[in-house]
Amino acid sequence: MRRVLLAGLAAVLWCLLAAPGARAAAAAVTPAVPGDLKAAEVTFRGDGGLVMRGTVLSPARGGGARPGIVLIHGAGTGTPRTKLMGEAVEFARRGLSVLVYDKRSVGYSLFERSYARLATDALGAVAALRRQPGVDPAKVGVWGLSEGGWVAPMAAARSRDVAFVVLVGANSQQPLLQQAWAVHAGLRAAGVRGRLVDGTEPDLYRVLADAELFPEPYYDPAPTIAAVRQPVLAVWGVHDLLTPARESSAGFAEALRRGGNAHLTVRYFPDADHAAHRTPDRGVTRLPELAPGYADLVGSWVTDVTSGRPPASGASGPEPVQATPTVPVPPVDWWEAADVQAGALVVMLAGFAAYPLVALVRRVRGRFSGDGADAGADGADGPRRPVSAAARLLSAGGLSVVLGSFGYVMYAVMTGAKLGSPGPLVAGRPVVWLALQALAVACVAATALTGLAWWRRRAGVAGGERVRLAALMAGGLVLLPWGLYWGLLLPGL
C-alpha cells in the first residue's frame, strides 16, 4: 500500500517530466562519424546475459596496438550511446579506441537499479573492446560519469582486465546524500530558502528511501574505492551543481590512500559543469563543447599510465565551487516511516474526500427518489446543510493541501537538481508553497470550528452524519502533525 500511495504521484510526475526526454533520446540516431575516425559496431553480453550494443571509435590512421577506454553513462534508463558521442569523438582523436554503448533499460528504472549489475555490463564492454583489432588488451580502462563514478570503481575492483579508471563528476558519498545535496544546491541556486529546501526536501528523500522507492540509497562506495589498485584520474568541473566536488575529491583521496593506491590524479576545470562541459553561467547551462584541455588530459594521462608511467597523486586547477556542505540524511524514525506516512495519507484523503462524496450521493439519491427537492431540508441521515461552513473549507482545502503539497514537493525534488524553476519567489519562498502553507493554517482553524459547531449541535446530528463528520475531523486532526512535519504549518520558515 505504501509503495502505491507514495509512488503514485511520483510516477505521474516522472512520466510528465522525464519520460518525454527519455523517449526522444531513444529515438535519436547515431551521428555521422568524422572523416578522421573509423567506427565499428559491436555487441556483447551484459549482466544476466542481456545483449548490449555499442560503437567503437578509433583513429582512422595509426599503427600499433593502442589503448582503449569504455565510457559508462550517468543516471538514466536506456540512455543511448549518442549522449556520450561527443566525448567518444574527442578521446578517439587523442589516439584511443573508445567503446560507447546503449545503457540498459531492463532491470533499471527510477525505482530499481543495481550498481553491481551495471558494473557487470561495463566489464562485458571491456571484454568486447579488448578483442577489437588494433587495441592492446592490456591497455583497456573505464571512464565513468556521475552515476558511472560508482560503477567504474566497482568494475575495476572486480577485474584486473581494467587497466585504469577515469572519473568525471563522481561521488564518494552515499547516493541518497548526494542526490539530496544536488537538489538542495539546485533549489538554492534558484533562490529558494527556508524549511522547504532545508527540511522538507531531505525528509522526502528519507521517506522515499524507507518506502524502497530510491534504489541503493545507503550504498557506501568507500570500501569499493579502497579496493581499486589501478591508476585513477578524477575530474570535476568547478561549477558542478550535481556533485559536492570538494567533499567527493577528498573522499576519493582518503579511500584510495587507505587502500594503498598512490596513483590518483585530481584535476578541476574552470568554467566547466558536472560533466566537464563548458558552462557560460556557473553550471546552469551545459554547452556541447568539452572544457578546454579536458580531452587532451585524458589522452595524455591514459597514454602515460598504459606506458608504465603513472603519475603520483596530486591535484591541480581552481578549487571547485561548493556553496554548502552535505548534510547527513539518516534513516527515518518510526513516527516518520513510510508506513506511517501512507497511513496518514489514507486517513486524510478518505476523510476529506468522503465529506463531499456523501453529500453528492445523497443529492442524487434524493432526486431519483423524489424526496430531495429541498437540498437544505433534513433527511433520514441527518441535516443536509453542513454542520458548519468551515466543514466545506476543511474538506476542499484539506484535499488541496495534501495533493498540492505532495505534488509540488515531488516536482521540486525532481527538477531541482536540473535547475528547474520553483516558480515566483517571495523572500526566498515559492509563492505556490506560501499559498499551500496559508491554506494549511486555514484548514487547522476550520478543523477547530467544525468540531466546535458539531459539539454545539450534537443532539441534532444523526448517526450517518456523525460518521461523515468523524471522518472529516480525523483528517483535520491528522493534518496538524503531518503539516508540522512537512513544514506546511511553519509559515515563517
Secondary structure, DSSP 8 states (H G I E B T S, - for coil): -HHHHHHHHHHHHHHHHTHHHHHHHHH-------TTEEEEEEEEE-GGG-EEEEEEEEESS--S-EEEEEEE--S-TT--GGGGHHHHHHHHTTT-EEEEE----TT-BTTB--HHHHHHHHHHHHHHHHTSTTEEEEEEEEEEETTHHHHHHHHHHH-TT---EEEES---S-HHHHHHHHHHHHHHHTT--SHIIIIIHHHHHHHHHHTT-SSSTT---HHHHHT--S-EEEEEETT-SSS-HHHHHHHHHHHHHHTT---EEEEEETTB-TTSBB-SSTTSS--SSB-TTHHHHHHHHHHHHHTT----SEEESS-----S---------GGGSHHHHHHHHHHHHHHHHHHHHHHHHHHHHHHHHT--S-TTSEETTEESS-S-HHHHHHHHHHHHHHHHHHHHHHHHHHHHTTT-----EETTEEHHHHHHHHHHHHHHHHHHHHHHHHHHTGGG--HHHHHHHHHHHHHHHHHHHHHHHTTTT-TT-
